[in-house]
């Protein structure tokens, strides 16, 4: 199994970010071939502080080959373009990581 994880900082325009994410970004991401998505919204740290990140999107692929095919797809390119535009527009930063199961 292989994953792409995107961590978003809390946007300056939270309402605009969430509206765009739900109405535009998620539908684009759902078209990426081979990806199964999960989202986590961070609310606090174990000590009750403000977390460094606001939202985590995880795309899981059956294999490294499937991940590479997903990355190379037109759907992922469109999703990536939208993410770049979205973070600029709503005042967030995105950190992307690629990994595999740790065994």
C-alpha positions as CSV (number, residue, x, y, z in Angstrom):
1,X,0.0,0.0,0.0
2,X,1.2,3.5,-0.8
3,X,-0.1,6.9,0.3
4,X,-0.1,10.6,-0.5
5,X,-0.9,12.8,2.5
6,X,-1.6,16.5,2.2
7,X,-1.5,18.6,5.4
8,X,-3.2,22.0,5.2
9,X,-2.6,24.8,7.7
10,X,-5.7,26.7,9.0
11,X,-6.7,29.1,6.2
12,X,-7.2,32.8,6.8
13,X,-10.6,32.5,5.1
14,X,-11.9,29.4,6.8
15,X,-15.5,29.7,5.4
16,X,-14.3,30.2,1.8
17,X,-11.8,27.4,2.1
18,X,-14.3,24.9,3.4
19,X,-16.9,25.8,0.7
20,X,-14.4,25.5,-2.1
21,X,-12.9,22.3,-0.6
22,X,-16.3,20.6,-0.4
23,X,-17.8,21.9,-3.7
24,X,-14.8,21.8,-6.0
25,X,-11.7,20.1,-4.6
26,X,-13.2,16.9,-3.2
27,X,-15.1,16.2,-6.5
28,X,-11.8,16.6,-8.4
29,X,-9.8,14.4,-6.1
30,X,-12.5,11.7,-6.2
31,X,-11.7,11.2,-9.9
32,X,-8.0,10.3,-9.4
33,X,-7.7,6.7,-10.6
34,X,-6.9,4.1,-7.9
35,X,-7.2,6.5,-4.9
36,X,-9.2,5.9,-1.9
37,X,-9.6,9.1,0.2
38,X,-10.0,9.9,3.8
39,X,-10.1,13.3,5.5
40,X,-9.2,14.3,9.1
41,X,-9.9,17.7,10.5
42,X,-7.6,18.5,13.4
43,X,-9.2,20.1,16.4
44,X,-6.7,20.3,19.2
45,X,-3.4,18.9,20.5
46,X,-3.2,16.4,23.4
47,X,-2.5,19.3,25.7
48,X,-5.3,21.4,24.4
49,X,-3.3,23.7,22.1
50,X,-3.8,24.9,18.6
51,X,-2.6,22.2,16.1
52,X,-0.1,23.1,13.4
53,X,-2.4,21.7,10.8
54,X,-6.1,22.1,10.1
55,X,-6.9,19.3,7.7
56,X,-5.3,16.1,6.4
57,X,-6.3,14.4,3.2
58,X,-5.0,10.9,2.6
59,X,-5.1,9.1,-0.7
60,X,-4.4,5.4,-0.4
61,X,-3.3,3.3,-3.4
62,X,-3.0,-0.5,-3.6
63,X,0.6,-0.4,-4.7
64,X,3.5,2.0,-5.5
65,X,2.7,1.4,-9.2
66,X,-0.9,2.5,-8.7
67,X,0.3,5.6,-6.8
68,X,2.7,6.5,-9.6
69,X,-0.1,6.1,-12.2
70,X,-2.4,8.2,-10.0
71,X,0.2,10.9,-9.8
72,X,0.7,10.9,-13.5
73,X,-3.0,11.1,-14.3
74,X,-4.7,14.2,-15.8
75,X,-7.1,14.0,-12.8
76,X,-4.3,14.4,-10.3
77,X,-2.8,17.3,-12.3
78,X,-6.1,19.1,-12.2
79,X,-6.5,18.3,-8.5
80,X,-3.0,19.7,-7.8
81,X,-3.7,22.9,-9.8
82,X,-6.8,23.4,-7.8
83,X,-5.0,22.8,-4.5
84,X,-2.4,25.4,-5.4
85,X,-5.0,28.0,-6.4
86,X,-7.1,27.2,-3.3
87,X,-4.2,27.6,-0.8
88,X,-3.3,31.0,-2.4
89,X,-6.8,32.2,-2.5
90,X,-7.8,31.3,1.0
91,X,-4.5,31.8,2.9
92,X,-3.4,28.3,3.7
93,X,-0.2,26.2,3.1
94,X,-0.1,22.6,2.0
95,X,2.6,20.0,2.8
96,X,2.5,16.9,0.7
97,X,4.1,13.6,1.7
98,X,4.4,10.3,-0.1
99,X,4.9,7.0,1.8
100,X,4.3,3.3,2.1
101,X,3.3,1.0,4.9
102,X,5.9,0.7,7.6
103,X,6.6,-2.9,8.3
